[in-house]
Amino acid sequence: NRQIEMTTEKKRLRVGVLFGGRSGEHEVSLASAASVIRALDPERYEAVPIGISKDGRWIAGTGAQKLLPEVLKSGQRVVLPADPNVGSLVPLGEGSGGALRVDVVFPVLHGTFGEDGTVQGLLELAGLPYVGAGVVGSAVGMDKDMQKRLFKQAGLPVGEFLAVPRSTWEKRPDAVLRAITKKLKYPMFVKPATLGSSVGMTKVKKQNELAAAMDLAAEFAQKIMVER
């Protein structure tokens, strides 16, 4: 029996559950990560909560911290070196412990700097396996303009849309409004093209609402998506 217990313990994977982040969906990520941790079979996986604060600090939890907000408030600050020879999270500060090893990272981040391929690229550089789509799939999944272009190229039905760079909207708003109304009919939806939720989205029902909707979407992304 002792041998069986040792074998089981040896096979238990340490899963770094990455949550929080710098996006506007920080709080939603905490709820999602809590669900993931609850669902992990403790006999097969050891969950290691790793939070990213709203200002971008990486903070690892300890066994005493049961709630994810506690991790962000009082956990151990760490960094992930983009060096595959390290392959671990390295604590910062004096008197900190040794490197924090994980077998696999489970990103439960929402929106910018989480679902867009940036974290995935860092994990690739660090040589750490991770759950979910890779760099290209994540980036295309976040960029609605590129996503729709690839769908069309693959022969999939795609609703009418127009992608407008924020710089173009700021420099030539009248020309942009003419191009939109020429291509699309009301009602239409205006949203940031590279955001992961309904933040910054407006349903535009008539012409005098369009400019304000464009301004709102421009606050959140470099590219604005207008679609049927």
C-alpha positions in Angstrom: 0.0 0.0 0.0 2.8 2.4 0.8 4.3 1.8 -2.6 1.0 2.6 -4.3 0.6 5.8 -2.3 4.1 7.0 -3.3 3.4 6.2 -6.9 0.1 8.1 -6.8 1.8 11.1 -5.2 4.6 11.1 -7.7 2.1 11.3 -10.6 0.2 14.3 -9.2 0.7 17.2 -11.5 1.4 20.7 -10.2 -1.0 23.0 -12.1 -0.2 26.7 -12.0 -3.6 28.3 -12.3 -3.0 31.8 -13.8 -5.7 34.3 -13.0 -6.5 38.0 -12.7 -4.6 40.1 -15.2 -4.4 43.6 -16.5 -7.6 43.6 -18.5 -11.0 45.1 -17.6 -12.2 41.5 -17.0 -9.9 41.0 -14.0 -12.8 40.2 -11.6 -14.4 37.7 -14.0 -11.1 35.8 -14.2 -11.1 35.3 -10.4 -14.5 33.6 -10.5 -13.4 31.4 -13.5 -10.2 30.4 -11.8 -12.0 29.5 -8.6 -14.2 27.2 -10.6 -11.2 25.6 -12.3 -9.5 25.0 -8.9 -12.6 23.4 -7.4 -13.0 21.1 -10.4 -9.4 19.8 -10.2 -9.2 16.3 -8.7 -6.9 16.8 -5.7 -5.7 13.2 -6.0 -4.3 13.9 -9.5 -3.5 17.6 -9.4 -2.0 20.1 -7.0 -3.4 23.5 -7.8 -0.9 26.4 -7.5 -2.7 29.7 -7.7 -0.7 32.4 -9.5 -2.4 35.8 -9.7 -1.6 38.8 -11.9 -2.6 42.1 -10.3 -4.2 44.9 -12.2 -0.8 46.6 -12.5 0.8 43.5 -13.8 2.6 42.0 -10.7 2.7 38.2 -10.6 1.9 36.8 -7.2 1.9 33.1 -6.1 -0.3 31.7 -3.4 0.6 29.5 -0.4 -1.2 26.6 1.1 -2.7 28.9 3.8 -4.4 31.2 1.3 -7.7 29.6 0.3 -9.3 32.6 -1.4 -7.9 34.1 -4.6 -8.2 37.7 -3.5 -6.0 36.8 -0.6 -3.3 35.6 -3.0 -3.3 39.0 -4.7 -3.1 40.8 -1.4 -0.5 38.9 0.5 1.0 36.2 -1.7 4.7 35.8 -2.7 5.7 38.1 -5.6 7.3 36.1 -8.4 8.4 36.5 -12.0 8.5 34.0 -14.9 11.9 34.3 -16.7 11.7 33.8 -20.5 14.4 31.2 -20.2 13.6 27.5 -20.8 16.6 26.5 -18.7 14.9 27.9 -15.6 11.4 26.6 -16.3 10.1 27.9 -12.9 8.6 30.9 -11.3 11.3 32.9 -9.4 10.5 34.7 -6.2 11.4 38.3 -5.8 12.6 40.1 -2.7 14.9 39.3 0.2 14.2 36.2 2.3 12.1 34.6 -0.3 12.1 30.9 -0.9 13.4 28.9 -3.8 12.0 28.7 -7.3 8.4 27.7 -7.6 8.1 24.7 -10.0 4.9 23.8 -11.9 4.4 21.1 -14.4 1.8 22.9 -16.5 0.2 26.3 -16.5 -3.6 26.7 -16.8 -4.2 30.3 -18.0 -7.7 31.4 -16.8 -7.2 35.0 -17.9 -9.9 37.0 -19.7 -9.3 39.6 -22.4 -6.2 41.6 -23.1 -2.8 40.2 -21.9 -4.4 36.8 -21.3 -6.4 35.5 -24.2 -4.6 37.4 -27.0 -1.4 35.3 -27.3 0.8 37.4 -25.2 0.9 35.2 -22.1 1.0 32.2 -24.4 4.2 33.6 -26.0 5.8 34.1 -22.6 5.0 30.5 -21.7 6.5 29.3 -25.0 9.7 31.2 -24.3 9.8 29.8 -20.7 9.4 26.3 -22.0 6.4 25.6 -19.9 3.5 23.5 -21.2 0.1 25.2 -20.9 -3.6 24.6 -21.4 -5.6 26.1 -24.3 -4.9 27.6 -27.7 -1.4 28.6 -28.8 0.0 32.0 -29.8 -1.6 32.2 -33.3 -5.0 30.7 -32.3 -5.2 33.0 -29.3 -4.2 36.1 -31.2 -6.7 35.4 -34.1 -9.4 34.6 -31.6 -9.1 38.1 -30.0 -8.7 40.1 -33.2 -12.2 40.0 -34.7 -11.1 41.6 -37.9 -8.4 38.9 -38.7 -10.8 36.2 -37.4 -13.6 37.2 -39.9 -11.1 37.5 -42.7 -9.8 34.0 -42.1 -13.4 32.7 -41.8 -14.3 34.3 -45.2 -11.1 32.8 -46.8 -12.2 29.4 -45.5 -15.6 29.8 -47.2 -17.6 30.2 -43.9 -20.6 32.6 -43.9 -19.7 35.8 -42.2 -21.9 38.8 -41.5 -21.1 42.1 -43.1 -18.5 44.1 -41.2 -16.0 47.0 -41.5 -12.8 47.3 -39.4 -11.5 50.8 -38.8 -8.1 51.7 -37.3 -8.5 54.1 -34.4 -6.0 56.5 -36.1 -8.1 56.6 -39.2 -11.2 57.4 -37.1 -9.4 60.2 -35.3 -8.0 61.8 -38.5 -10.9 61.3 -40.9 -14.1 60.8 -38.9 -16.4 62.1 -41.7 -15.0 59.8 -44.3 -15.3 56.9 -41.9 -18.9 57.6 -41.2 -19.7 57.8 -44.9 -18.0 54.5 -45.5 -19.9 52.8 -42.7 -23.3 54.0 -43.7 -22.6 53.2 -47.4 -21.8 49.5 -46.5 -24.1 48.8 -43.5 -27.7 49.4 -42.6 -29.1 50.2 -39.2 -29.1 48.8 -36.6 -25.4 47.9 -36.4 -23.0 47.0 -33.7 -19.8 48.9 -32.9 -17.2 47.4 -30.6 -13.4 47.3 -29.9 -12.0 44.7 -32.4 -9.5 43.2 -30.0 -11.4 43.0 -26.7 -12.7 39.8 -25.1 -16.2 40.9 -23.9 -19.0 43.3 -24.4 -17.0 46.2 -22.8 -17.1 49.2 -25.2 -19.9 47.7 -27.3 -22.9 49.7 -28.6 -26.0 48.8 -30.6 -26.4 51.7 -32.9 -30.0 52.2 -34.0 -29.7 55.4 -35.9 -27.2 57.7 -37.6 -26.8 60.3 -34.8 -25.7 57.5 -32.4 -22.8 56.3 -34.6 -20.1 58.8 -33.8 -20.5 58.4 -30.0 -20.3 54.6 -30.4 -17.1 54.9 -32.4 -15.6 57.2 -29.8 -16.5 54.7 -27.0 -15.0 51.7 -28.8 -11.8 53.7 -29.6 -11.2 54.1 -25.8 -10.5 50.4 -25.6 -8.6 49.3 -28.7 -6.5 50.3 -31.6 -9.0 49.0 -34.1 -12.8 49.4 -34.2 -15.2 46.7 -35.5 -18.5 47.8 -37.1 -20.8 44.9 -38.1 -24.3 44.1 -39.1 
